[in-house]
Amino acid sequence: MTTAHLPLASAVLPRKRAVTVALVVSFALLTAAAAQFKVSLPFTPVPITGQTFAVLLAGGVLGSRAGAASQVVYWIAGLAFPFYAGGERGWEYATGATGGYLIGFVAAAWVVGNLAERGQDRTVASAIPAFLAGTVVIYLFGVPWLASEINASWQEAVELGAVPFVLGDLAKIVLAGVLLPGAWQLTGKR
């Protein structure tokens, strides 16, 4: 049988995989770009960045598996390239005080993606709770990891690794919640 006789599905499947791979890499690079917008706070090793915004969008746009994969690619790429916050890279940074947040990005993208696959990304009212859930997941990984790395109590870790970021994260959640349903309306995706 020649390729001219293959069913259309066999030609579409590799193209769809190629598009998915390109999107996964693109969202990994978007996360890396967002990480370069870094504001260091003098009292905590956790910086303010745009990463969480990119993570939430990755899950919402790509779905659970591809969204999580984009963050795995980001984490791995940051081992070799200056992709982490402020141009950092390497194993020490990936597993240091902010390592839990990086691992949390993978889980958060999966959670948001899973909720998006269930339709919780089509309106602002449904997207915001999905993004809020993703943000909570990032904190659930990041804060305990931070406590362990800096030998802090749970309360100290919350004060250093969550409280200073809540307002900024809420702004990112609202912005992502407004953008994602609008993107679906533009593309006609329901």
Secondary structure, DSSP 8 states (H G I E B T S, - for coil): --GGGS-HHHHHHHHHHHHHHHHHHHHHHHHHHHHTS-B--TT-S--B-SHHHHHHHHHHHH-HHHHHHHHHHHHHHHHHSS-BGGGB-SHHHHTSTTHHHHHHHHHHHHHHHHHHHTTTTSSHHHHHHHHHHHHHHHHHHHHHHHHHHHT--HHHHHHHHTGGGHHHHHHHHHHHHHHHHHHHHHHT--
